[in-house]
Amino acid sequence: MPSINSASAQREVEIQLGECVTADQRPFVEQSIAAMIERHSERMTRQRTENREHAELMRAIHAPLLEIIEQDQDASAALSVLRAKGQLDSGGDGVGRLPVRDSSRPGLLELRGLEIIGVPYHYDWNWHDGDGELRPNMKADRIAGTAKVASHVIGSGTWVTGHAGIGVAMTTDQPIAAAAARPARTTWDRYRASGAPIGGIAISELGTEVTVFEDGKLIASGTDKRWRARASNGELKQHNTDGFGINDLIEVKWIMQPDHIYTLNVGAWTYCEYHDGVVGQSQAHAEVDARFLFIGLDRS
């Protein structure tokens, strides 16, 4: 299977194409992945700017407190315990234990009039970005219909994001006024966010997303954000679904026209960001294991 690898100073992209992807479809597959990256990067750049400005203000506010705390015997001892606890936490597995979501009863789907698109999908892809040395663990498999992304940040850089998923390329020989796609997905989700004492912040996000492109230009999208955890000032937040569960419905609609190539991407993503406090380090972890069961496509 052909593959495409490209890299910049921080960003790395990989696309694996199946033999069913034609030569005229391939450029639009590449363009759609590039457009997804730019769209996400623009959105997260704005968010990081706000988070960084907030963290800088909080550190400035809390900095004088450190001298006061260290002058008090009891407060200084408590701070030492909190620092040590943070070091112990950083060596753990980063997941909690909560009851599994019930995945034994799949949601009812009206299949009448739907075209079911299943494995093997036409292509898979993964990409990541960040400002440090840490890289997410990512794997997408179009044949199995799976994607896994795990991101972690502490000490090196302040943020990292990872994305992986599958896609299909489509055409139509007649106008379709209301094409609709509904991907069926299950995920196993884990996250952990630990904000350092005195002004620290940690953010962990993960979810699944659907995007539709016409000739490489975005025309429809939908997101199921599974979690967003924000911890600050010594807080620790963590969660583990302890198994696969059915995701919430995502439906995207668009108009299909002849003589155009449409690419439909379904993926999983994680985002982690941290800002250290006046004392100690913050850290963030996010992990999603996704199964793309099928895509229901209504061309009516």
C-alpha positions as CSV (number, residue, x, y, z in Angstrom):
1,M,0.0,0.0,0.0
2,P,1.4,3.4,-0.8
3,S,2.1,5.7,2.0
4,I,2.8,9.4,2.4
5,N,5.1,10.8,5.1
6,S,5.8,14.5,5.6
7,A,7.3,16.3,8.5
8,S,8.0,19.9,9.6
9,A,9.9,21.0,12.7
10,Q,7.1,19.8,14.9
11,R,4.3,18.3,12.8
12,E,4.4,14.8,11.3
13,V,1.7,13.3,9.0
14,E,1.3,9.8,7.7
15,I,-1.4,8.5,5.2
16,Q,-1.8,4.9,4.1
17,L,-3.8,4.5,0.9
18,G,-5.6,1.3,-0.2
19,E,-5.5,0.1,-3.8
20,C,-9.1,1.2,-4.2
21,V,-8.1,4.9,-4.0
22,T,-7.6,6.1,-7.6
23,A,-5.0,8.4,-8.9
24,D,-7.4,11.3,-9.3
25,Q,-8.8,10.8,-5.7
26,R,-5.4,10.7,-4.1
27,P,-4.6,14.5,-4.2
28,F,-8.0,15.2,-2.6
29,V,-7.4,12.7,0.2
30,E,-4.1,14.4,0.9
31,Q,-5.7,17.9,0.8
32,S,-8.5,16.9,3.1
33,I,-6.0,15.7,5.8
34,A,-4.0,18.9,5.4
35,A,-7.1,20.9,5.8
36,M,-8.1,19.0,8.9
37,I,-4.7,19.8,10.4
38,E,-4.9,23.5,9.6
39,R,-8.4,23.8,11.0
40,H,-7.5,22.1,14.3
41,S,-4.2,24.0,14.6
42,E,-5.9,27.4,14.2
43,R,-8.5,26.6,16.8
44,M,-6.0,25.2,19.3
45,T,-3.6,28.1,18.8
46,R,-6.3,30.5,20.0
47,Q,-7.1,28.3,23.0
48,R,-3.4,28.0,24.0
49,T,-2.9,31.7,23.8
50,E,-5.7,32.2,26.3
51,N,-4.5,29.4,28.6
52,R,-0.9,30.8,28.6
53,E,-2.0,34.3,29.4
54,H,-4.1,33.0,32.2
55,A,-1.3,30.8,33.6
56,E,1.2,33.7,33.5
57,L,-1.3,35.9,35.5
58,M,-1.9,33.2,38.1
59,R,1.8,32.6,38.6
60,A,2.4,36.3,39.1
61,I,-0.5,36.5,41.6
62,H,0.7,33.4,43.6
63,A,4.5,34.1,43.5
64,P,4.5,36.2,46.7
65,L,2.6,33.5,48.6
66,L,5.5,31.1,48.3
67,E,7.7,33.2,50.5
68,I,5.0,33.4,53.1
69,I,4.3,29.7,53.0
70,E,8.0,28.7,53.5
71,Q,8.2,31.0,56.5
72,D,5.4,29.1,58.3
73,Q,6.5,25.7,59.7
74,D,3.2,23.9,59.2
75,A,2.5,25.3,55.8
76,S,6.0,24.6,54.6
77,A,5.7,20.9,55.8
78,A,2.3,20.6,54.0
79,L,3.8,22.0,50.8
80,S,6.7,19.4,51.0
81,V,4.1,16.6,51.3
82,L,2.2,17.9,48.4
83,R,5.4,18.2,46.3
84,A,6.3,14.6,47.2
85,K,2.8,13.4,46.4
86,G,3.0,15.0,43.0
87,Q,6.3,13.2,42.3
88,L,4.7,9.8,43.3
89,D,1.7,10.5,41.2
90,S,3.8,11.1,38.1
91,G,5.1,7.6,38.2
92,G,1.6,6.0,38.2
93,D,-0.4,4.6,35.3
94,G,-2.5,7.8,35.1
95,V,-5.9,6.1,35.0
96,G,-8.7,5.7,37.5
97,R,-11.2,2.8,37.9
98,L,-14.8,3.5,37.2
99,P,-17.7,1.2,36.1
100,V,-17.7,0.2,32.5
101,R,-20.3,1.8,30.2
102,D,-22.8,-0.7,29.0
103,S,-21.9,-1.6,25.4
104,S,-23.9,-4.8,25.2
105,R,-27.0,-3.0,23.9
106,P,-26.2,-1.1,20.7
107,G,-28.4,1.8,19.8
108,L,-31.2,1.1,17.4
109,L,-30.5,2.2,13.8
110,E,-33.0,2.5,11.0
111,L,-31.1,0.8,8.2
112,R,-33.8,1.2,5.5
113,G,-32.5,3.4,2.7
114,L,-29.0,3.4,4.1
115,E,-25.8,2.3,2.4
116,I,-23.5,0.6,5.0
117,I,-19.8,1.3,4.5
118,G,-17.6,-1.0,6.5
119,V,-14.1,-2.5,6.6
120,P,-11.8,-2.3,4.8
121,Y,-12.0,1.5,4.6
122,H,-10.2,3.2,1.7
123,Y,-7.4,4.8,3.7
124,D,-6.1,5.6,7.2
125,W,-4.1,8.5,8.6
126,N,-2.5,9.9,11.6
127,W,-0.7,13.1,12.5
128,H,0.5,14.9,15.6
129,D,1.9,18.3,16.6
130,G,3.4,19.8,19.7
131,D,6.2,22.1,21.0
132,G,8.4,19.5,22.7
133,E,10.2,16.2,22.4
134,L,7.3,14.0,23.6
135,R,5.3,12.3,20.8
136,P,1.9,10.6,21.0
137,N,1.5,6.9,20.5
138,M,-0.7,6.6,17.4
139,K,-1.9,3.8,15.2
140,A,-4.7,3.7,12.6
141,D,-5.8,0.6,10.7
142,R,-8.2,0.9,7.7
143,I,-8.5,-2.9,7.4
144,A,-9.5,-3.4,11.0
145,G,-11.3,-0.1,11.3
146,T,-9.5,1.0,14.5
147,A,-7.5,3.9,15.8
148,K,-5.5,4.5,19.0
149,V,-4.0,7.8,20.3
150,A,-2.3,8.4,23.6
151,S,-0.7,11.7,24.5
152,H,1.2,12.8,27.5
153,V,3.0,16.0,28.4
154,I,5.3,16.8,31.4
155,G,8.7,18.6,31.4
156,S,9.3,18.7,27.7
157,G,7.2,21.3,25.8
158,T,3.8,22.5,27.1
159,W,1.4,20.8,24.7
160,V,0.9,17.9,22.3
161,T,-2.0,16.7,20.1
162,G,-2.5,13.4,18.3
163,H,-5.1,12.4,15.6
164,A,-5.7,9.1,13.9
165,G,-8.6,7.7,11.8
166,I,-9.9,6.2,8.6
167,G,-11.6,7.6,5.5
168,V,-13.5,6.8,2.3
169,A,-13.5,8.6,-1.1
170,M,-16.8,8.9,-2.9
171,T,-18.4,10.2,-6.1
172,T,-21.9,10.5,-7.4
173,D,-23.4,10.3,-10.9
174,Q,-26.5,12.4,-10.0
175,P,-27.2,15.4,-7.7
176,I,-28.0,14.4,-4.1
177,A,-29.7,17.2,-2.1
178,A,-29.2,15.8,1.4
179,A,-26.5,13.2,1.7
180,A,-26.1,12.2,5.4
181,A,-23.4,10.1,7.1
182,R,-23.7,8.6,10.6
183,P,-20.6,6.7,11.7
184,A,-21.0,4.0,14.4
185,R,-18.2,4.1,16.9
186,T,-17.1,2.7,20.2
187,T,-14.2,4.0,22.3
188,W,-12.3,3.2,25.5
189,D,-11.3,6.5,27.1
190,R,-8.7,7.5,29.7
191,Y,-7.5,10.8,31.0
192,R,-5.5,12.4,33.8
193,A,-4.8,16.0,34.6
194,S,-2.6,17.1,37.5
195,G,-2.2,20.8,38.2
196,A,0.9,21.8,40.2
197,P,0.5,23.7,43.4
198,I,0.3,27.5,43.4
199,G,-0.8,28.5,39.9
200,G,-0.3,25.3,37.9
201,I,-2.8,24.2,35.2
202,A,-3.2,20.9,33.3
203,I,-5.7,20.3,30.5
204,S,-6.7,17.0,28.9
205,E,-9.2,16.5,26.1
206,L,-10.1,13.6,23.8
207,G,-12.9,12.7,21.4
208,T,-14.0,11.6,17.9
209,E,-14.7,13.7,14.9
210,V,-16.2,13.4,11.4
211,T,-15.3,15.7,8.5
212,V,-16.5,15.8,4.9
213,F,-14.6,17.5,2.1
214,E,-15.5,18.3,-1.5
215,D,-12.4,18.4,-3.7
216,G,-10.3,18.9,-0.6
217,K,-12.5,21.8,0.8
218,L,-14.3,21.3,4.1
219,I,-18.1,21.3,3.7
220,A,-19.4,19.5,6.8
221,S,-18.1,18.4,10.2
222,G,-19.3,17.0,13.6
223,T,-17.5,16.4,16.9
224,D,-18.1,14.2,19.9
225,K,-15.9,15.5,22.7
226,R,-15.7,12.6,25.1
227,W,-13.9,14.5,27.9
228,R,-12.3,17.8,28.8
229,A,-10.6,17.9,32.2
230,R,-8.9,21.0,33.6
231,A,-7.0,20.8,36.9
232,S,-5.3,23.6,38.8
233,N,-3.5,24.5,42.1
234,G,-2.8,20.9,43.2
235,E,-5.9,19.3,41.8
236,L,-5.8,15.8,40.3
237,K,-8.6,14.7,37.9
238,Q,-8.6,11.3,36.3
239,H,-11.0,8.9,34.6
240,N,-11.1,5.5,32.9
241,T,-14.2,4.0,31.2
242,D,-12.7,0.5,31.8
243,G,-14.1,-0.8,28.5
244,F,-15.6,0.1,25.1
245,G,-18.8,2.0,25.0
246,I,-21.1,3.2,22.2
247,N,-20.4,6.9,21.3
248,D,-23.0,9.6,20.9
249,L,-24.5,10.0,17.5
250,I,-22.7,12.3,15.0
251,E,-24.6,13.1,11.8
252,V,-23.2,15.2,9.0
253,K,-25.2,16.4,6.0
254,W,-24.1,17.9,2.7
255,I,-25.0,18.3,-1.0
256,M,-23.3,15.9,-3.4
257,Q,-22.8,16.9,-7.1
258,P,-21.4,14.9,-10.0
259,D,-17.9,15.6,-11.2
260,H,-16.6,16.2,-7.7
261,I,-14.7,13.9,-5.3
262,Y,-15.8,13.7,-1.7
263,T,-13.7,12.4,1.2
264,L,-15.3,11.4,4.5
265,N,-12.9,11.1,7.5
266,V,-13.7,9.6,10.9
267,G,-11.1,9.9,13.5
268,A,-10.1,10.0,17.2
269,W,-8.0,12.7,18.8
270,T,-6.3,13.8,22.0
271,Y,-5.0,17.1,23.3
272,C,-2.8,17.7,26.4
273,E,-1.5,21.0,27.7
274,Y,0.2,22.0,31.0
275,H,1.6,25.1,32.7
276,D,3.8,24.6,35.8
277,G,2.9,26.4,39.1
278,V,5.2,28.4,41.3
279,V,6.3,25.1,42.8
280,G,6.2,21.6,41.1
281,Q,5.3,20.4,37.7
282,S,1.9,20.0,36.1
283,Q,1.2,17.1,33.8
284,A,-1.6,15.9,31.4
285,H,-2.5,12.5,29.8
286,A,-5.2,11.5,27.3
287,E,-5.8,8.2,25.6
288,V,-8.5,7.0,23.3
289,D,-8.9,3.6,21.7
290,A,-11.5,3.7,18.9
291,R,-13.4,1.2,16.8
292,F,-15.2,2.4,13.7
293,L,-17.8,-0.2,13.2
294,F,-19.4,1.1,10.1
295,I,-20.6,4.3,8.4
296,G,-24.3,4.6,7.5
297,L,-24.6,6.7,4.4
298,D,-27.9,8.0,3.1
299,R,-27.8,9.3,-0.5
300,S,-31.5,10.0,-0.7
